[in-house]
Amino acid sequence: MDQTNSTLDSHEILRKRSLTDEVYDILYSKIIAGKYSAGDWLRQEDISIQLGVSQTPVREAFDRLVASGLAERVPFRGVRVPKLEPKEIVDAFIMRLVLENMAVRISAKIIQPDEVKKLLETVENTANLLSLEDMSELRQLNKEFHAGIVDSAQSPLLNKLYEMATNSFPDWMLYEYMFRHPELLQISLKREYLEHKAIIDALANNDSQEASLQVTNHIRNLGNEIEMYLDISGESIREIEKLIDPMISNH
């Protein structure tokens, strides 16, 4: 069912930055807030009319949503909010666990002080983002942090593989859940901040084993949130984790 008319308010006003940025922010917040459900279609013409803009910034905003994983383009049909199957979510989680471990082990050996400083600045910029209204900025900064670790491994192919995995990772679905359960938000964000700091400390000390341990802890905690909040079978996650444990073990 097309829910476009019920999810966008006619009084939305475009004020800041470019029209593409503003359309993207509006659609992003609607998806994160759950006002678009998984599988809902984003109708370019309807949205352009309701926001009072041409279809060009809407189309460009769609491209950004697709690139960030919050939307998917279906050939000959259009653009919709992804409807991820549990198996796809588990697969994306496992790939992040493997790829980030690989990246952080390499990065810990070759990372430069300016790269560590940039990671720290990114994480510190998240410290005060504790409200539901901060979710768009927080999500972007978190993506920059993790992408920065992978970048410092200096492997273009690893970068490409990681980008594919993160675009399928349902972090936006976790934020949507927090919109509906705000009492969980600050606890989760505080834990995330401390875990990010622990990863940076290990990188700054060029300790690949500790960096791998901290990344594993962090991604597995995200896996626990996926299990609890998205109703994904923890048993299926544990089974695959056992298979890949030799690849990420520090022993």
Buried (B, 14 or more C-beta within 10 A) or exposed (E): EEBBEEBBEEEBEBEEEEBBBBBBBBBBBBBBBBBBEBEBBBBBEBBBBBBEBEEEBBBBBBBBBBEBBBBBEEEEEBBBBBEBEBEBBBBBBBBBBBBBBBBBBBBBEEBEEEBBEBBBEBBBBBEEBBEBEBBBEBBBBBBBBBBBBBBBBEBEEBBEBBBEBBBBBBBBBBBBBBBEEEEBBEEBBEEBBEBBBBBBBBBBEBBBEBBBBBBBEBBBBBBEBBBEBBEBEBEBBEEBBEEBEEEBEEE
